[in-house]
């Protein structure tokens, strides 16, 4: 009997080992991918660059990189992984321009899909009533802008930086100084084509597959891969009057910002940033801007104090110059900035929208672009913004900052609460973005450790002071933290996951769901 027991145990043990081995081979052996019929191609050797992103802090090496030519390449690959079932560990990440901060577009030992090589959907601009552009999910916004301008049109809502893909920003929200009026980019999409986590190709809009449509917008890549999006357009202006004014007092600054975003007749772009003295930003904030009154401006001294810069833009066509100057004068006269600090410039619409790229070129030339970026993006309810500013700018960040700090309010009514985006409770909330760069080997205030400690202090303050803050471009390590982030919206998010990607194949770098669990 004993012998029988030992033999049965051995057989059981060996078959378990074999099953694990077979499973392991299946899950990590690239040969099953090599034979897939695709119009593009897989690369198994040059996968290193897919383990990098703008954040420069997380590196997860994939097993394979797919350069898709067609939508069916993406569908075939995902279907193949889906058919492997829950025991395979293989996952799939869409990689847009890889400007994520914490490995969100990476897949450890998985398949990374290089969305920029998708050629299936040639850009198409429709210039009739309700104009739109159809673009591939891997298209860069800068290329969309250039194409639309040929028709005198442009998307309405932007990000500050345009070298990002449609799929990448629609998976988050896409917020900039136009969002107070038009909502984020996810409020400006008519329809999309999606490849789900089961490899199905579905069209979706408000009317067709609407749950998938809303789920994917702001959905952190969890429900499907965006292969095409139809984005709403408006007539593009020729030029932009671009204005910066300074405030010493945060409450006055924020009250003016809020008044501007509520008004009917207002600027076309409203943002703001913090200038913490002793940083070189103080000297930079007005470069390429002209003071309206050079004599007064030269007398202005900040005396080491923290300043708040309101940044505004008004779009115009060259034939409306006089009317524009009058309108801008009227709007400015209602604000309470320090009058000696009015700085203006005029640039083309393209130059204005692509403004961050100019800084990118400069930073790249100094080797300062590809450094670690411990960024922190927060959404703070309006009623708590003064408490936040008092603590963060009066206590935590008093001496220096290691990059721009943006701060501006948006109207929640312009966001669609059916999307997956997670927002604070109130009608107006602020986007506060700490866009830090860390010097790789520094142990000082510009080093990674120091900046991460400061970020932690800011997050802890938000928590203990119960500000009702939500992270934008959120990053968490455990599902418990994700549940807390989503709050009452977690249930819908999890239901959508089980409907569209039940095996948790997609976007593993977000660390929300784990395959096989
Ligand atoms: P990736 O980093 O490649 O991907 C991001 C996530 O989306 C990943 O999870 C990925 O798997 C998923 N994904 C990518 N493509 C698809 C697709 N086609 N379908 C489904 N999922 C997909 N954001 C703002 O809102 N406003 C700003 O002003 C702004 N400015 C920025 C400036 C800079 C310099 C940088 C680096 C980032 C900025 N961002 C801003 C953040 C940016 O919008 C996000 O990081 C965005 O995800 C980057 O787009 P990407 O194409 O690089 O996406």
Boltz pocket constraint, residues with backbone or C-beta under 6 A from the ligand:
constraints:
  - pocket:
      binder: B
      contacts: [[A, 53], [A, 54], [A, 93], [A, 94], [A, 95], [A, 96], [A, 97], [A, 98], [A, 99], [A, 100], [A, 101], [A, 104], [A, 105], [A, 106], [A, 115], [A, 137], [A, 138], [A, 158], [A, 159], [A, 160], [A, 161], [A, 163], [A, 164], [A, 165], [A, 166], [A, 167], [A, 168], [A, 169], [A, 171], [A, 172], [A, 173], [A, 174], [A, 175], [A, 176], [A, 220], [A, 221], [A, 224], [A, 225], [A, 226], [A, 227], [A, 356], [A, 473], [A, 507], [A, 509], [A, 510]]
      max_distance: 6.0
